[in-house]
């Protein structure tokens, strides 16, 4: 897949504001998490450029956090020398959307709808996905949808899907603790695939921390491939 995964991430989970500090692209997250608050390099840099990026992030009231993408060994080493620890290595999984539409979704198992219902906001809140991340969803230009999964006529889980340049990406999957191990994650990904196909996205993708072995196992079992990876370096 010849896809710019970082453009898909930015397009489907957008920062509140993008600015520049020399060669660094700065994201203002406004409480939306690391993904929309991290700086990334767009060219060669100097130590003074890192200083300027750090100062700009402090001015935003954000932690000093940089996204390290494949091939950015020099930036990785420079930040390590400054005492930045590695945080949350991430995998990007993807597959053709149609691959997950081979099995019909059981009736009243997963609903795709936007705007989110109150119960969806409550489930996200229980998983630590609060107003800042909901604001990210609102900012996404779309097409986009929320996913509400049910099990035994009770709400079970939620997710968010948006499309950028023909690729759908799933974010903010949260399943209630007492509804886990019921296959809801699998059905939510299949529902996302059906929605993606209906909205013209040939590829379905999702990002997941490498530490989340259960989710990585689910995506592998669905036949999704690891097509990219990145990590952060962060100083609070």
N, C-alpha and C positions, 0 to 999 in steps of 0.2 A: 504494500500500500504506500503510494507516494503522497503522503499527507503531512502537512505541517501541523503536528499535534499541539504545538504550543499556541498556534493561531486559533485552533479549535477550542483550547482551554480558555483563552482570553475572550473568544467570541461567545462562548456559552456560559461562562462564569465570570462576567466582566467586573473590573475594578470601578470604583466610583469616579476616579480621575487618573489620567495618565500624564506624566510629565517627564522631563529629561534632566539628567545631571551629567553633562559630558557624554560618555558612551553608554551610560546606564539608563535603562527604561525604568521609571519609578511608578509604582502602582499605589494609589491611595485606597485603602481597604474599608475604612470607616466601620470597623468591627466585623468585617466579612471573612476574616480568617487569613491564614498564611498565603493561600493561593492568589488572593487579590491584593496582598500587601507586600509581596516580594519584589525586589529589584532584579533585573536581568541585564546581562551585558549584550550590547549590540555592536561591539567592535573592540579593538585593542584598548587597553586601559593602563593607567599608571596608579601608583599608590595614592597620589593626590586625588585622582578620580574616585577612588574608594572612599577617601576622606570626605569628599564633597557629597557622595551618595549617602554616607552615614549621616552627615549633618542634615541633609534634606529629609531623611526618614525621621530623624529626631524632631525636626520642625513640624512634621505631620502628626507627631504624637504616637509614632509607631515604633515597634522594635526594629532593630537593625537585622534585616533578613534578606538573603540573596537566594535566588533560584539558580541551581547549577545543572546545566544541561549536558548531554553527551558532547565530549570534545573540549569542554571548558576546564581542562586540567590546571591551567595557569591561574585562573580565578579561584578554583578550589584550593590550590596550594597557598595562594596569597591570603585567603580568608582563614585557612587553618593556622597560618603563621601568626595571625592576629588573635587567635584564641577562639575562633568561631567553631562550635561543635557541629557535627552533622545532625540534622533533624529530619525525620520522616522521609526516608527514601520511598519513592512512589513508582508503581508500575502503571503503564497505559495498556489496556487490553482493547482489542478490536476484532470485529468479524463482519462479513457482509450482513446487512440487516436481514435479508431474506433467509439467511441460515437459521434464524430463530423463529421463523414463522411456519415451520413445518408441522407444528402441533397447535390446534386451536386452544385459545384460552378458555378454561371452564367459565361458564356463565357466572356473573356477579363475583368474580375472583379479584379482578383488577379493573379499576376505572381510570381513564385518562381525562383530566379536566383542569381548566384554568379559568378563574382564579382558584387558589386553594381554599378548601372548606376550613371551618374552625377546627374540626377534629384533626385535619392534616397539620395545621399549625401547632396544635397541642402535642401531637406525636413528635414532630420535629423538635419542639421545645424540650420534651423529655429526653431527647438524645443530644441536647446541647446545641441544637441548630436554632439560634434565636433571631431577633430582629435584624441584626447585621447581615446574616446570611440570607434571610428572607428578602432583604433589600437587594442583594445580588441577583436573586431570581427575578425580582421585579425589573431590574435594569436590563436583563438579557433581552436583546431585540427580537428574538424569536425567528422562526416558529418555536414554540415552547409549550410544555404541558407539565402538570403535576400527575403523579401516580398515587392512587389510593388502593391498597390491597386489603382484602377481607378474608377472614377464615371463620367458618361456622357463624356467619352473619354478624361478626364483630370486626371492627377495624383492626388491622394487623400491622400495616407498614405504609410508608410513603417514600416517594422519590421525586426527582425533578429531571426533566429531559429538555434539551434545547438543541437546535441545529445551527451549524455554521459551515458554509461552503459544501453542502451535501453530506456532512457527517453529523450524526446525532451523538451527543455525549450525555451520559447519565451521571447525575450528581446527587448528593444529599440523600442517599438511601438510608432509611432508618426503620428497623422492625422492632416492635414492642417486645420486651424480654419474654413475656408469657406466650407470644405468638411465634417465637423462633422454632426452627427445626420442623416447620410445617410446609416447607417448599415455597414460601412466599417470595423469597429472593429470586428464585428461578422463574416464577410466573411474572414477577415484575419486570425482569429483563426481557422476557418474551413479549410482554405487553409493550414495552418500550420499542422493541423491534417492529411490531405491527404498526405502532404509531409512526415510527421513522419511515417505513415504507410508504404509508399513506401520505406522508408529508414530503416525499421526494428525497429522502436521505438514504443513499445506498450503503452506507457504513454505520454500524453501531459501535460505540466505544464507551469506556468507563475508566476512571482512574481510581487507584486503590493503594493505600500504604502497603509496603511489603510486609509489615508486621501483622497485617490482618490476614492471617493464613486461611481462615474460613472463607472470606470473600474471594481471595485469590483462587482458592480451590473451586469455588462455585463457577467463576468465570472460565477456568480451565475446563471444567466438566461440561460447560456449554459449548466448548470448542473455540472459545475466543483466544487469540494469540497475544502474547506480550509483544507490543510493537514499539515501545519506547519506555524510557525511565528517566527520572531526575531526582534530585534531592535538594534540600535546603541547608544553608548554614545560617545560624541565628545567634545573635547576642541580645538578650533582653535588656 
